[in-house]
Amino acid sequence: MASAYSKATSDTLLAAVLSSLDDDKAEDVVQIDLRGKTAIGDHMVVCSGRSSRQVSAISEKLVERLKTEFGHFSRIEGKNTGDWVLVDTGDIIVHVFRPEVREFYQLEKMWQLSPADIESEQSI
């Protein structure tokens, strides 16, 4: 199984992540290309679940599918509370939020801004 993962590119993993999120009815899925912005990963995906239970289920299923399909073990944080769950696959960071928590942190807004956007916002 490990050889299947070694052949998987970050784009292949991203496609599997997006497919899993779609299968589990994640809402407002946003993918952010991190290449050239940071070394923490190649992609970030932010999405919402309608309840704490759905947030936890979406993240659990994602981890299971990546393990089954690629033999890849992902780290998961925050599953017990279900407000904000982080799944770290190495190349892809997935954030699954309850809508209220997502709105509060506005994580994707921070990562989608370019340096020029940040400078223009600071000068206002």
KOLKOLLUM-699702 format. One record per residue: residue in three letters; x, y, z of N, C-alpha, C, CB in turn; residue number from 0. Coordinates in Angstrom, 2 decimals, padded with zeros to 5 digits, always signed. Glycine has a CB too. Example, Ala and Ser with C-alpha at 12.3 -4.5 7.8 and 13.67 -1.06 7.14 Angstrom:
2
NODE_r_nu_nv_nw_cau_cav_caw_cu_cv_cw_cbu_cbv_cbw_k
NODE_ALA_+013.19_-005.69_+007.80_+012.30_-004.50_+007.80_+013.20_-003.30_+007.80_+011.31_-004.47_+009.05_0;
NODE_SER_+012.85_-002.25_+007.08_+013.67_-001.06_+007.14_+012.90_+000.03_+007.87_+014.08_-000.60_+005.72_1;
! end
This chain:
124
NODE_r_nu_nv_nw_cau_cav_caw_cu_cv_cw_cbu_cbv_cbw_k
NODE_MET_+000.80_-001.20_+000.00_+000.00_+000.00_+000.00_+000.84_+001.26_+000.00_-000.91_+000.00_+001.18_0;
NODE_ALA_+001.96_+001.24_+000.68_+002.79_+002.42_+000.75_+003.25_+002.84_-000.63_+004.00_+002.17_+001.65_1;
NODE_SER_+003.46_+001.89_-001.54_+003.89_+002.25_-002.88_+002.79_+003.01_-003.62_+004.30_+001.01_-003.67_2;
NODE_ALA_+001.51_+002.72_-003.34_+000.42_+003.46_-003.97_+000.46_+004.92_-003.54_-000.95_+002.82_-003.61_3;
NODE_TYR_+000.79_+005.14_-002.26_+000.87_+006.52_-001.79_+002.06_+007.23_-002.41_+000.96_+006.56_-000.28_4;
NODE_SER_+003.19_+006.55_-002.51_+004.38_+007.21_-003.05_+004.16_+007.66_-004.49_+005.58_+006.29_-002.96_5;
NODE_LYS_+003.25_+007.01_-005.20_+002.95_+007.40_-006.57_+001.92_+008.53_-006.62_+002.44_+006.20_-007.35_6;
NODE_ALA_+001.25_+008.79_-005.52_+000.21_+009.81_-005.49_+000.84_+011.20_-005.36_-000.77_+009.56_-004.33_7;
NODE_THR_+000.50_+012.07_-006.29_+000.96_+013.45_-006.22_+000.02_+014.24_-005.33_+001.05_+014.09_-007.64_8;
NODE_SER_+000.41_+015.44_-004.99_-000.48_+016.27_-004.17_-001.77_+016.57_-004.93_+000.23_+017.59_-003.77_9;
NODE_ASP_-001.70_+016.66_-006.26_-002.91_+016.89_-007.04_-003.83_+015.67_-007.02_-002.55_+017.25_-008.48_10;
NODE_THR_-003.25_+014.47_-007.01_-004.04_+013.24_-006.91_-004.72_+013.17_-005.54_-003.15_+011.98_-007.14_11;
NODE_LEU_-003.97_+013.48_-004.50_-004.55_+013.51_-003.16_-005.64_+014.57_-003.05_-003.45_+013.77_-002.11_12;
NODE_LEU_-005.41_+015.73_-003.66_-006.41_+016.80_-003.63_-007.71_+016.32_-004.28_-005.89_+018.05_-004.35_13;
NODE_ALA_-007.61_+015.64_-005.41_-008.81_+015.12_-006.08_-009.55_+014.14_-005.17_-008.43_+014.44_-007.42_14;
NODE_ALA_-008.81_+013.29_-004.47_-009.42_+012.33_-003.55_-010.09_+013.05_-002.38_-008.37_+011.32_-003.04_15;
NODE_VAL_-009.44_+014.08_-001.86_-010.01_+014.86_-000.75_-011.31_+015.52_-001.20_-008.99_+015.93_-000.26_16;
NODE_LEU_-011.28_+016.17_-002.35_-012.47_+016.86_-002.84_-013.61_+015.89_-003.11_-012.14_+017.64_-004.11_17;
NODE_SER_-013.29_+014.72_-003.63_-014.29_+013.69_-003.88_-014.92_+013.21_-002.58_-013.67_+012.51_-004.63_18;
NODE_SER_-014.09_+012.99_-001.56_-014.58_+012.55_-000.26_-015.50_+013.61_+000.36_-013.41_+012.24_+000.68_19;
NODE_LEU_-015.09_+014.86_+000.29_-015.90_+015.94_+000.84_-017.24_+016.05_+000.13_-015.15_+017.28_+000.76_20;
NODE_ASP_-017.22_+015.87_-001.18_-018.45_+015.90_-001.97_-019.36_+014.73_-001.58_-018.13_+015.86_-003.48_21;
NODE_ASP_-018.78_+013.54_-001.44_-019.56_+012.36_-001.05_-020.25_+012.55_+000.29_-018.65_+011.13_-000.99_22;
NODE_ASP_-019.61_+013.26_+001.20_-020.15_+013.44_+002.55_-020.92_+014.75_+002.71_-019.03_+013.39_+003.56_23;
NODE_LYS_-021.22_+015.40_+001.60_-022.07_+016.60_+001.58_-021.48_+017.78_+002.33_-023.40_+016.28_+002.17_24;
NODE_ALA_-020.15_+017.93_+002.27_-019.53_+019.12_+002.84_-020.02_+020.33_+002.04_-017.96_+019.02_+002.81_25;
NODE_GLU_-020.16_+021.44_+002.70_-020.70_+022.65_+002.07_-019.62_+023.71_+001.90_-021.86_+023.21_+002.89_26;
NODE_ASP_-019.83_+024.57_+000.90_-018.95_+025.73_+000.66_-017.48_+025.33_+000.63_-019.18_+026.79_+001.74_27;
NODE_VAL_-017.15_+024.37_-000.19_-015.77_+023.87_-000.28_-014.93_+024.88_-001.06_-015.73_+022.46_-000.97_28;
NODE_VAL_-013.83_+025.29_-000.44_-012.89_+026.22_-001.07_-011.52_+025.57_-001.06_-012.86_+027.61_-000.33_29;
NODE_GLN_-010.88_+025.52_-002.23_-009.51_+025.00_-002.28_-008.57_+026.16_-002.57_-009.36_+023.87_-003.34_30;
NODE_ILE_-007.44_+026.15_-001.88_-006.46_+027.22_-001.98_-005.11_+026.60_-002.34_-006.36_+028.03_-000.66_31;
NODE_ASP_-004.51_+027.09_-003.39_-003.20_+026.61_-003.82_-002.15_+027.33_-002.96_-002.96_+026.88_-005.36_32;
NODE_LEU_-001.41_+026.56_-002.19_-000.40_+027.14_-001.29_+001.01_+027.13_-001.88_-000.40_+026.38_+000.02_33;
NODE_ARG_+001.17_+026.50_-003.03_+002.50_+026.41_-003.63_+003.04_+027.82_-003.89_+002.48_+025.58_-004.95_34;
NODE_GLY_+004.24_+028.07_-003.41_+004.86_+029.38_-003.56_+004.48_+030.36_-002.45_+004.49_+029.95_-004.88_35;
NODE_LYS_+003.52_+030.00_-001.60_+003.11_+030.88_-000.50_+003.67_+030.43_+000.83_+001.60_+030.94_-000.41_36;
NODE_THR_+003.81_+029.11_+001.01_+004.26_+028.55_+002.28_+004.80_+027.15_+002.07_+003.12_+028.55_+003.32_37;
NODE_ALA_+005.56_+026.67_+003.02_+006.11_+025.32_+002.94_+005.26_+024.31_+003.72_+007.54_+025.30_+003.47_38;
NODE_ILE_+004.14_+024.74_+004.31_+003.35_+023.81_+005.13_+002.61_+022.78_+004.30_+002.37_+024.57_+005.98_39;
NODE_GLY_+002.41_+023.05_+003.02_+001.71_+022.11_+002.15_+001.50_+022.71_+000.78_+000.37_+021.72_+002.76_40;
NODE_ASP_+000.97_+021.89_-000.12_+000.71_+022.34_-001.49_-000.69_+022.93_-001.64_+000.89_+021.20_-002.45_41;
NODE_HIS_-001.62_+022.40_-000.85_-003.01_+022.84_-000.97_-003.65_+022.94_+000.41_-003.82_+021.87_-001.87_42;
NODE_MET_-004.63_+023.83_+000.49_-005.47_+023.91_+001.68_-006.91_+023.82_+001.18_-005.21_+025.24_+002.50_43;
NODE_VAL_-007.72_+023.08_+001.92_-009.14_+022.97_+001.61_-009.91_+023.37_+002.86_-009.52_+021.52_+001.14_44;
NODE_VAL_-010.88_+024.24_+002.68_-011.72_+024.69_+003.77_-013.16_+024.37_+003.39_-011.53_+026.23_+004.06_45;
NODE_CYS_-013.91_+023.79_+004.33_-015.30_+023.46_+004.06_-016.10_+023.51_+005.35_-015.43_+022.08_+003.40_46;
NODE_SER_-017.41_+023.36_+005.21_-018.29_+023.39_+006.37_-019.17_+022.15_+006.42_-019.17_+024.65_+006.34_47;
NODE_GLY_-019.53_+021.80_+007.65_-020.56_+020.79_+007.90_-021.68_+021.49_+008.64_-020.00_+019.58_+008.72_48;
NODE_ARG_-022.88_+020.97_+008.55_-024.04_+021.64_+009.14_-024.10_+021.53_+010.65_-025.31_+021.08_+008.55_49;
NODE_SER_-023.42_+020.55_+011.23_-023.47_+020.34_+012.68_-022.14_+019.78_+013.15_-024.65_+019.38_+013.07_50;
NODE_SER_-021.95_+019.77_+014.46_-020.72_+019.20_+015.02_-020.58_+017.73_+014.64_-020.70_+019.34_+016.55_51;
NODE_ARG_-021.69_+017.03_+014.64_-021.67_+015.61_+014.27_-021.24_+015.42_+012.82_-023.05_+014.99_+014.50_52;
NODE_GLN_-021.76_+016.26_+011.91_-021.37_+016.13_+010.50_-019.91_+016.53_+010.30_-022.29_+016.99_+009.61_53;
NODE_VAL_-019.45_+017.56_+010.97_-018.05_+017.99_+010.88_-017.13_+016.82_+011.26_-017.78_+019.22_+011.79_54;
NODE_SER_-017.43_+016.17_+012.38_-016.62_+015.03_+012.82_-016.70_+013.88_+011.83_-017.08_+014.56_+014.20_55;
NODE_ALA_-017.89_+013.59_+011.32_-018.07_+012.48_+010.38_-017.33_+012.73_+009.07_-019.55_+012.25_+010.11_56;
NODE_ILE_-017.41_+013.96_+008.55_-016.71_+014.30_+007.31_-015.21_+014.05_+007.47_-016.97_+015.77_+006.93_57;
NODE_SER_-014.65_+014.49_+008.58_-013.21_+014.36_+008.79_-012.81_+012.90_+009.01_-012.77_+015.21_+009.99_58;
NODE_GLU_-013.61_+012.15_+009.77_-013.30_+010.73_+009.99_-013.31_+009.95_+008.68_-014.31_+010.12_+010.98_59;
NODE_LYS_-014.34_+010.18_+007.87_-014.45_+009.48_+006.58_-013.30_+009.84_+005.66_-015.79_+009.80_+005.90_60;
NODE_LEU_-012.88_+011.09_+005.66_-011.77_+011.52_+004.83_-010.50_+010.76_+005.20_-011.55_+013.03_+004.96_61;
NODE_VAL_-010.21_+010.69_+006.49_-009.02_+009.99_+006.96_-009.08_+008.51_+006.59_-008.87_+010.15_+008.49_62;
NODE_GLU_-010.26_+007.90_+006.76_-010.43_+006.49_+006.41_-010.22_+006.25_+004.92_-011.82_+006.01_+006.82_63;
NODE_ARG_-010.79_+007.10_+004.09_-010.67_+006.93_+002.63_-009.23_+007.09_+002.16_-011.56_+007.94_+001.91_64;
NODE_LEU_-008.51_+008.06_+002.70_-007.11_+008.25_+002.30_-006.27_+007.06_+002.73_-006.55_+009.54_+002.90_65;
NODE_LYS_-006.58_+006.50_+003.90_-005.85_+005.32_+004.38_-006.14_+004.13_+003.48_-006.24_+005.00_+005.84_66;
NODE_THR_-007.41_+003.93_+003.12_-007.81_+002.79_+002.28_-007.27_+002.93_+000.86_-009.32_+002.66_+002.25_67;
NODE_GLU_-007.43_+004.11_+000.28_-007.07_+004.31_-001.12_-005.57_+004.43_-001.36_-007.75_+005.53_-001.65_68;
NODE_PHE_-004.87_+005.10_-000.44_-003.45_+005.39_-000.65_-002.54_+004.77_+000.41_-003.24_+006.87_-000.67_69;
NODE_GLY_-003.10_+004.15_+001.43_-002.27_+003.63_+002.51_-001.62_+004.73_+003.30_-001.22_+002.70_+001.97_70;
NODE_HIS_-002.29_+005.87_+003.33_-001.71_+007.07_+003.93_-002.41_+007.40_+005.25_-001.83_+008.27_+002.96_71;
NODE_PHE_-001.61_+007.60_+006.28_-002.14_+007.96_+007.59_-002.09_+009.47_+007.75_-001.35_+007.25_+008.73_72;
NODE_SER_-003.22_+010.07_+008.05_-003.32_+011.51_+008.24_-003.48_+011.82_+009.71_-004.50_+012.10_+007.42_73;
NODE_ARG_-003.02_+012.98_+010.10_-003.22_+013.44_+011.47_-004.51_+014.24_+011.54_-002.02_+014.30_+011.96_74;
NODE_ILE_-005.20_+014.10_+012.66_-006.49_+014.77_+012.81_-006.54_+015.43_+014.19_-007.67_+013.76_+012.64_75;
NODE_GLU_-007.03_+016.66_+014.22_-007.14_+017.42_+015.47_-008.53_+018.03_+015.58_-006.05_+018.53_+015.55_76;
NODE_GLY_-009.09_+018.04_+016.76_-010.35_+018.72_+017.02_-011.60_+017.90_+016.77_-010.41_+019.91_+016.20_77;
NODE_LYS_-011.45_+016.62_+016.49_-012.60_+015.78_+016.15_-013.58_+015.65_+017.31_-012.12_+014.40_+015.72_78;
NODE_ASN_-013.10_+015.66_+018.53_-013.98_+015.45_+019.69_-014.99_+016.57_+019.88_-013.15_+015.30_+020.95_79;
NODE_THR_-014.59_+017.81_+019.62_-015.53_+018.92_+019.79_-016.38_+019.13_+018.54_-014.79_+020.20_+020.13_80;
NODE_GLY_-015.80_+018.91_+017.37_-016.56_+019.02_+016.13_-016.86_+020.44_+015.68_-017.82_+018.31_+016.28_81;
NODE_ASP_-016.20_+021.43_+016.28_-016.39_+022.81_+015.83_-015.46_+023.13_+014.66_-016.15_+023.80_+016.98_82;
NODE_TRP_-014.21_+022.70_+014.79_-013.20_+022.93_+013.77_-012.26_+021.73_+013.81_-012.42_+024.29_+014.01_83;
NODE_VAL_-012.28_+020.96_+012.74_-011.42_+019.79_+012.66_-010.36_+020.03_+011.60_-012.25_+018.51_+012.35_84;
NODE_LEU_-009.12_+019.78_+011.95_-008.01_+019.91_+011.02_-007.52_+018.51_+010.66_-006.86_+020.77_+011.63_85;
NODE_VAL_-007.42_+018.25_+009.36_-006.87_+016.99_+008.87_-005.61_+017.34_+008.10_-007.91_+016.21_+007.95_86;
NODE_ASP_-004.48_+016.81_+008.55_-003.18_+017.09_+007.93_-002.73_+015.84_+007.19_-002.13_+017.52_+009.00_87;
NODE_THR_-002.73_+015.91_+005.85_-002.28_+014.77_+005.04_-000.82_+014.90_+004.67_-003.13_+014.66_+003.78_88;
NODE_GLY_-000.20_+015.99_+005.06_+001.18_+016.26_+004.68_+001.21_+017.31_+003.58_+001.89_+014.98_+004.22_89;
NODE_ASP_+000.74_+016.94_+002.38_+000.69_+017.87_+001.26_-000.56_+018.73_+001.25_+000.78_+017.12_-000.04_90;
NODE_ILE_-001.60_+018.26_+001.91_-002.88_+018.96_+001.90_-003.37_+019.13_+003.33_-003.93_+018.19_+001.05_91;
NODE_ILE_-003.77_+020.35_+003.65_-004.33_+020.66_+004.95_-005.83_+020.89_+004.73_-003.63_+021.93_+005.61_92;
NODE_VAL_-006.65_+020.16_+005.48_-008.10_+020.28_+005.34_-008.68_+020.80_+006.65_-008.74_+018.90_+004.96_93;
NODE_HIS_-009.47_+021.86_+006.54_-010.17_+022.44_+007.69_-011.66_+022.23_+007.49_-009.83_+023.96_+007.86_94;
NODE_VAL_-012.29_+021.56_+008.43_-013.74_+021.35_+008.38_-014.35_+022.09_+009.57_-014.10_+019.81_+008.41_95;
NODE_PHE_-015.23_+023.03_+009.27_-015.80_+023.91_+010.29_-017.31_+023.76_+010.40_-015.45_+025.36_+009.98_96;
NODE_ARG_-017.83_+024.10_+011.56_-019.24_+024.46_+011.65_-019.34_+025.86_+011.06_-019.79_+024.39_+013.16_97;
NODE_PRO_-020.44_+026.21_+010.39_-020.52_+027.51_+009.70_-020.22_+028.72_+010.59_-021.89_+027.67_+009.12_98;
NODE_GLU_-020.69_+028.71_+011.84_-020.47_+029.86_+012.72_-018.99_+030.04_+013.05_-021.28_+029.70_+014.01_99;
NODE_VAL_-018.31_+028.94_+013.26_-016.88_+028.98_+013.59_-016.08_+029.42_+012.37_-016.40_+027.60_+014.09_100;
NODE_ARG_-016.47_+028.92_+011.21_-015.79_+029.32_+009.97_-015.93_+030.82_+009.73_-016.36_+028.54_+008.77_101;
NODE_GLU_-017.11_+031.33_+009.93_-017.34_+032.76_+009.73_-016.50_+033.59_+010.70_-018.84_+033.09_+009.92_102;
NODE_PHE_-016.36_+033.12_+011.93_-015.59_+033.85_+012.93_-014.11_+033.94_+012.55_-015.73_+033.17_+014.29_103;
NODE_TYR_-013.52_+032.82_+012.13_-012.08_+032.79_+011.84_-011.72_+033.27_+010.44_-011.56_+031.41_+012.03_104;
NODE_GLN_-012.60_+033.09_+009.49_-012.37_+033.53_+008.10_-010.99_+033.11_+007.59_-012.51_+035.05_+007.99_105;
NODE_LEU_-010.67_+031.87_+007.81_-009.35_+031.33_+007.48_-009.01_+031.45_+006.00_-009.26_+029.89_+007.90_106;
NODE_GLU_-009.96_+031.13_+005.14_-009.66_+031.16_+003.71_-009.39_+032.58_+003.21_-010.80_+030.56_+002.92_107;
NODE_LYS_-009.99_+033.57_+003.83_-009.73_+034.95_+003.44_-008.27_+035.32_+003.68_-010.66_+035.92_+004.21_108;
NODE_MET_-007.74_+034.86_+004.80_-006.35_+035.16_+005.13_-005.39_+034.54_+004.11_-006.01_+034.64_+006.54_109;
NODE_TRP_-005.66_+033.29_+003.69_-004.75_+032.61_+002.79_-004.93_+032.98_+001.33_-004.92_+031.14_+002.94_110;
NODE_GLN_-006.07_+033.54_+000.97_-006.30_+033.90_-000.42_-005.77_+035.28_-000.77_-007.76_+033.84_-000.72_111;
NODE_LEU_-005.47_+036.09_+000.24_-004.95_+037.42_-000.04_-003.52_+037.36_-000.55_-005.02_+038.29_+001.22_112;
NODE_SER_-003.24_+038.14_-001.56_-001.87_+038.25_-002.05_-001.15_+039.32_-001.21_-001.83_+038.60_-003.58_113;
NODE_PRO_+000.19_+039.37_-001.26_+000.91_+040.41_-000.51_+000.47_+041.83_-000.89_+002.40_+040.28_-000.74_114;
NODE_ALA_+000.14_+042.07_-002.17_-000.32_+043.38_-002.60_-001.67_+043.71_-001.96_-000.42_+043.44_-004.13_115;
NODE_ASP_-002.56_+042.71_-001.85_-003.85_+042.90_-001.22_-003.68_+043.29_+000.25_-004.70_+041.65_-001.34_116;
NODE_ILE_-002.75_+042.61_+000.93_-002.52_+042.88_+002.35_-002.01_+044.31_+002.54_-001.51_+041.87_+002.94_117;
NODE_GLU_-001.07_+044.73_+001.70_-000.54_+046.09_+001.80_-001.62_+047.13_+001.57_+000.58_+046.30_+000.81_118;
NODE_SER_-002.50_+046.90_+000.59_-003.56_+047.88_+000.32_-004.57_+047.91_+001.46_-004.28_+047.56_-001.00_119;
NODE_GLU_-004.85_+046.77_+002.11_-005.76_+046.76_+003.25_-005.15_+047.48_+004.45_-006.12_+045.33_+003.62_120;
NODE_GLN_-003.83_+047.36_+004.63_-003.19_+047.99_+005.77_-003.11_+049.51_+005.59_-001.80_+047.41_+005.97_121;
NODE_SER_-003.10_+049.98_+004.36_-002.99_+051.42_+004.12_-004.34_+052.12_+004.26_-002.42_+051.67_+002.74_122;
NODE_ILE_-005.41_+051.35_+004.39_-006.75_+051.95_+004.52_-006.98_+052.44_+005.93_-007.84_+050.94_+004.15_123;
! end
